[in-house]
Amino acid sequence: MHEAGLAASIAETLRQHGLDAKGPPIRLIVRGGHSAEAAFDDALRLHLQLSLPSLDAGRVTIVHQPREATCVACGATFTAAGSETPCPACGGPGLSRPTPESVDIEWTGSAS
């Protein structure tokens, strides 16, 4: 599972910055991926908790960046904010091309 590898990298980064047990809110910004964002988020959270048990899961927010999709009804290309974003031209379902996820970590301040 690629979520396990991403979670291990995130956990290591948080440890290196002293943000594993306490600290400011953490925002994980996900670019790319597949259409099952909720399943990805669940798996990432599970693996992150296994990799870093001291992390308070309430400090972590996962945000998916919009990605390009193609309407299966009319063929228009549009920016989809999520897997359920309809085509703005005709309302048809969008299909985004799966790409590998990349995750950026944001936090403000320093560990307390």
For each residue, the residues with C-beta under 8 A, 3 or more apart:
1: 4 5 43 47
2: 5 6 100 101
3: 6 7 40 43 44 46 47
4: 1 7 8 43 47 51
5: 1 2 8 9
6: 2 3 9 10 44 47 101 103
7: 3 4 10 11 44 47 48 50 51 52
8: 4 5 11 12 47 51
9: 5 6 12 13 103
10: 6 7 13 14 28 48 51 52 103 105
11: 7 8 14 15 20 48 51 52 55
12: 8 9 15 16
13: 9 10 16 17 105
14: 10 11 17 19 20 26 52 55 105
15: 11 12 18 19 20 52
16: 12 13
17: 13 14 107 111
18: 15 23 110 111
19: 14 15 22 23 24 26 107 111
20: 11 14 15 52 54 55
21: 54 55
22: 19 111 112
23: 18 19 26 59 107 109 110 111 112
24: 19 59 107 108 109 110 111 112
25: 59 60 61 107 108
26: 14 19 23 59 60 61 105 106 107
27: 60 61 62 63 105 106 107
28: 10 44 60 61 62 63 103 104 105 106
29: 63 65 103 104 105 106
30: 33 37 40 62 63 64 65 101 102 103
31: 65 67 101 102 103 104
32: 67 99 100 101 102
33: 30 37 40 64 67 98 99 100 101
34: 40 98
35: 83 95 96 98
36: 39 40 83
37: 30 33 40 41 64 82 83
38: 41 42
39: 36 42 43
40: 3 30 33 34 36 37 43 44 101
41: 37 38 44 45 62
42: 38 39 45 46
43: 1 3 4 39 40 46 47
44: 3 6 7 28 40 41 47 48 62
45: 41 42 48 49 57 60 62
46: 3 42 43 49 50
47: 1 3 4 6 7 8 43 44 50 51
48: 7 10 11 44 45 51 52 55 57 60
49: 45 46 52 53 55 57
50: 7 46 47 53
51: 4 7 8 10 11 47 48
52: 7 10 11 14 15 20 48 49 55
53: 49 50
54: 20 21
55: 11 14 20 21 48 49 52 59 60
56: 59
57: 45 48 49 60
58:
59: 23 24 25 26 55 56
60: 25 26 27 28 45 48 55 57
61: 25 26 27 28
62: 27 28 30 41 44 45
63: 27 28 29 30
64: 30 33 37 82
65: 29 30 31
66: 79 80 81
67: 31 32 33 79 80 96 99
68: 77 78 79 80 96 97
69: 77 78 79 80 85 87 94 95 96
70: 75 76 77 78 94 95 96 97
71: 74 75 76 77 78 87 89 90 92 93 94 95
72: 92 93 94 95
73: 87 90 91 92 93
74: 71 87 89 90 92
75: 70 71
76: 70 71 87 88 89 90
77: 68 69 70 71
78: 68 69 70 71 85 87 88 89 94
79: 66 67 68 69
80: 66 67 68 69 83 85 94 96
81: 66 85
82: 37 64 85
83: 35 36 37 80 96
84:
85: 69 78 80 81 82 94
86: 91 92 93 94
87: 69 71 73 74 76 78 90 91 92 93 94
88: 76 78
89: 71 74 76 78
90: 71 73 74 76 87
91: 73 86 87
92: 71 72 73 74 86 87
93: 71 72 73 86 87
94: 69 70 71 72 78 80 85 86 87
95: 35 69 70 71 72
96: 35 67 68 69 70 80 83
97: 68 70
98: 33 34 35
99: 32 33 67
100: 2 32 33
101: 2 6 30 31 32 33 40
102: 30 31 32
103: 6 9 10 28 29 30 31
104: 28 29 31
105: 10 13 14 26 27 28 29
106: 26 27 28 29
107: 17 19 23 24 25 26 27
108: 24 25
109: 23 24 112
110: 18 23 24
111: 17 18 19 22 23 24
112: 22 23 24 109
